[in-house]
Amino acid sequence: NQGSKTGRLVLSTPEKADDPWHVFLVKGKITHAIGDGKEGTTALFRALALRSGYFNFVYGDTYPTETISDSPMNLLLEACRQQDETTKKSSAGNRAEAVAA
């Protein structure tokens, strides 16, 4: 069952190949994330905002501290909400530039 894995998801991009994001799961529950100089949900949401890159799952790896306790569904919904907000701000900025021109 894919939803009950324990391990570390490693996400990287060509620009940050030497400094990837790490998302730790215990029995399918996200327990910690680290990357881009951040930890916890901040790092997780930045990792989930990646548009492209590479991933690898290392089975069995765990992190000693749990910094994330929300359900995976709530975390994904919040990541989507944040991405929508970012997209709306970007679109509004582009429209304002077009009007000013």
Phi, psi and omega in degrees: 000119182296329184285356183238029182280150172242129180164195184235123175269123180253122181242131179219161175235162178303325181288332183236038183300329181272355182220069184283168172273148178233126178240120183261137179233142173233114182052042176085355181261130179287123185246338182196150173217147179213141177161155178058031179076010182239164175225166176072213185294329178300313178294319181299312183294326175294320179295319181290343179275355179300138180269336179202167179152201184232153177220157177211141178248125180255104183296137173089342179292135177228167178242138187292339182245135176264112180254352180234128182233356181286162180289151178305322180297314179296321179296317179293321177296318178294321177298319178295318179299315179296320179294319177300317179298316179297318179296317179296317179297319179295317179295319180296320178296320178294321179294319180296321177295321180294320180292320181292333181282000000 
